[in-house]
Amino acid sequence: MPILKSSIKSVRKIEKRREKNDYFRNALKKALDFAKKSNYSDDKVKEAIKLIDKLEAKGILHKNNAARKKSSLMKKLNSAEKSS
């Protein structure tokens, strides 16, 4: 356990950030899973992309990681539309 007052505060701050990041990462996993289960329907993919953009803006996802996830979703959406 930290001894300095600033270190104690830092631990509290880090814990809050970790919980927030975990919440958003789980929300992203759920959104991607819903998109997959809906066979990449247009509305579910749009919801997932919206969430990815939000997490990128908050700094939870790196911009390249977000771009890769969005690109992958769009490829799957386009292939799903062609097959149906």
C-alpha positions as CSV (number, residue, x, y, z in Angstrom):
1,M,0.0,0.0,0.0
2,P,1.2,3.5,-0.8
3,I,2.3,5.7,2.1
4,L,2.4,9.2,0.5
5,K,-0.9,11.1,0.3
6,S,-0.5,11.8,-3.4
7,S,0.2,8.1,-4.0
8,I,-3.0,7.1,-2.2
9,K,-5.0,9.5,-4.3
10,S,-3.3,8.2,-7.4
11,V,-4.3,4.7,-6.6
12,R,-8.0,5.8,-6.2
13,K,-7.8,7.6,-9.6
14,I,-6.3,4.7,-11.4
15,E,-9.0,2.4,-10.0
16,K,-11.8,4.6,-11.2
17,R,-10.2,4.9,-14.7
18,R,-9.7,1.1,-14.9
19,E,-13.4,0.5,-14.0
20,K,-14.5,3.0,-16.6
21,N,-12.3,1.6,-19.3
22,D,-13.5,-2.0,-18.4
23,Y,-17.1,-0.9,-18.7
24,F,-16.6,0.7,-22.1
25,R,-14.5,-2.3,-23.4
26,N,-17.2,-4.7,-22.3
27,A,-19.8,-2.5,-24.0
28,L,-17.7,-2.6,-27.2
29,K,-17.4,-6.4,-27.0
30,K,-21.2,-6.7,-26.6
31,A,-21.9,-4.3,-29.6
32,L,-19.5,-6.4,-31.8
33,D,-21.2,-9.6,-30.6
34,F,-24.7,-8.2,-31.3
35,A,-23.5,-7.2,-34.8
36,K,-22.2,-10.7,-35.4
37,K,-25.3,-12.4,-34.1
38,S,-27.6,-10.2,-36.3
39,N,-25.6,-11.4,-39.3
40,Y,-24.1,-7.9,-39.6
41,S,-27.4,-6.1,-40.1
42,D,-27.0,-2.4,-41.0
43,D,-28.4,-0.9,-37.8
44,K,-26.3,-3.1,-35.4
45,V,-23.1,-2.3,-37.4
46,K,-23.9,1.4,-37.3
47,E,-24.4,1.2,-33.5
48,A,-21.0,-0.6,-33.1
49,I,-19.2,2.0,-35.3
50,K,-20.8,4.8,-33.3
51,L,-19.5,3.2,-30.1
52,I,-16.0,2.7,-31.6
53,D,-15.9,6.4,-32.6
54,K,-17.0,7.4,-29.1
55,L,-14.3,5.3,-27.5
56,E,-11.7,6.7,-29.8
57,A,-12.7,10.2,-28.9
58,K,-12.4,9.4,-25.2
59,G,-9.0,7.9,-25.7
60,I,-9.9,4.4,-24.7
61,L,-9.2,3.0,-28.2
62,H,-6.2,4.0,-30.2
63,K,-7.1,5.6,-33.5
64,N,-5.5,2.8,-35.6
65,N,-7.2,0.1,-33.5
66,A,-10.6,1.9,-34.0
67,A,-10.0,2.2,-37.8
68,R,-9.1,-1.5,-38.0
69,K,-12.3,-2.5,-36.2
70,K,-14.5,-0.2,-38.3
71,S,-12.9,-1.4,-41.5
72,S,-13.4,-5.1,-40.5
73,L,-17.1,-4.4,-39.6
74,M,-17.7,-2.7,-43.0
75,K,-16.1,-5.5,-44.9
76,K,-18.3,-8.0,-43.1
77,L,-21.4,-5.8,-43.7
78,N,-20.7,-5.5,-47.4
79,S,-20.1,-9.2,-47.8
80,A,-23.3,-10.0,-45.9
81,E,-25.3,-7.6,-48.1
82,K,-23.8,-9.2,-51.3
83,S,-24.7,-12.8,-50.1
84,S,-28.3,-11.9,-49.3
